[in-house]
Amino acid sequence: MSVWRRKATELFNIRFGPTQHETIYDVFRTLLGLVKEAHNRGDEDQLKKIYEYAEWCSTQRADDLRNAAGVSFYEHLVDDEVTYQAILRWIKPTIFSIIKDLLKWRIKDETVYRDLVDKFNVINGTSIQY
C-alpha cells in the first residue's frame, strides 16, 4: 500500500476500493468536507491532522500528490467563509506561497485576493508578494 493511502487510512479511517476512494483526489474531496465539519465543531485535533496531511502531500516529489492537494483541497478553502478565514491560521507560509496562484485563480476578484494576502502577511509576520 502506498504511503499516502496508509496515512489516509490511519488518520481518517478512509477506505479504498471501487465503491469507495480510489485516488488521492477522492481522498481530498472527502477531507474538504471533513475540514469544514471540524471547523464548525472546533475540533483542533482533527484540523491538525487534515492540514498536516495536506501539507505532507504538498511537499512530496510525486506530482499527483502535490496537484491533488492544490486543486482538490487548498483552492477550495476559499469557497466557504469558515475555511477561507482558517487559511490565515492553519496554512503555513511555505504552503501559502505555493498555493497563492491557485487561490488567486479561484477567488477571481483581485481586491479580495490582495486582502487575503495582506491579512495573511500581518497575522503570520510574512511578506508574501501578490
N, C-alpha and C positions, 0 to 999 in steps of 0.2 A: 504494500500500500504506500502511495506517495506521502511525503511528509505533510503537505497541505491537507490531504484527506484525513490523515491520522489526527492532526491538530484540530480540524473541524469536528471530528467525531468526539474527541476527548473534551474539548472546550464547550461545545454547543449541542452535543448529542445528535449531530446531523448524521443521517443515514444515506447510503448511496445505493443506487440501483435504477433500473429503467423507469420505475414509477415514483422515484424519489429524486435525489440530487444526482446529477451525472457529471457536471462540470463545476469549475471554480466560479463561473458566472452564476450558476444556480445557488451556490453557497452564499455569494454576496447579495443576491436578491433576498434570500432569507435573512441574512444579517441586517440588511437595511430595515426590514420590519422589526427585527429584534431590538435594534438600537433605538428605534422610536419608542417601543414599549418600555425599554429600560430607562429612557429619559423621563417618560411620563411617570414611572414608578419611583424614580430617583435611585435606581439600582446601580450604585457605583461599581460594585464588583463585576457585574455583567458588562457595564460600559467599558471598564478597563480591559476586559478580555476581548471584546469586539474591536475596540480601537487598536489594541496591540496586535491582534491577528491581521487586521488590515495593514497596519504599518509593516509587519513582518513580510506579508506578501508583496508590499510595495518596494521592499529592499532586496528582493530575491533577483537572481540573474535571469530567471525564466520570464520571458516576455508575457506569456499568458497570465501569470500571477500578477505582475505589475499592472497590466492592462485591465484585468478584471477588477482589481481593487479600485482603479481610477474610474472606469466607466460604469461599473455596476454598483459601486458604493459611494466613493468620495463625491463624485459630481452630483449625486442625488441628495446629498446632505443639504443643499441649498433649496430644495423643493419644499421643505417643511420648516416652519418657523422655529420649532424646538431644536431640530438638528442644525439649522442654519446658525443659531446662536451658539450652539455647542462647539462649532468649529473653532471659535475663539479660545476655548479652554482645552478641548480634547485633541486637537490636531497639533502635532509638534511642528515647529518652524521648518525643519528639513523637509517634512512631508508637504506642508503648505506650499513651499517653494516649488515642489514637484507638481502639485495639482492645481496651482493657481490659474493656469491657462484653461484647464477643464472647467474650473469654477466660473471663469470669465465667460466662456462659451455658453455655459448653462444659464447663467444669470441674464446675459444679453444686454442688460442696462449698465452702461459704463459707470454712471454715477453710483449705482448700488454696489457694483463690483469694487470701485475705488473706496467706498465707505467700508466695505468688509476688510479690505487690505489695511486701511488706516486703523481700524479698530483692532485688527489682529496685531499690528505692529505696536500699538500702545499697550495692549494687555500683555503681550509676550516680550516686550523690550527688543523688538527686532526692527529692521529697516528694509523689509522686503519691498522691492520695486513693483510697480504695476505691470 
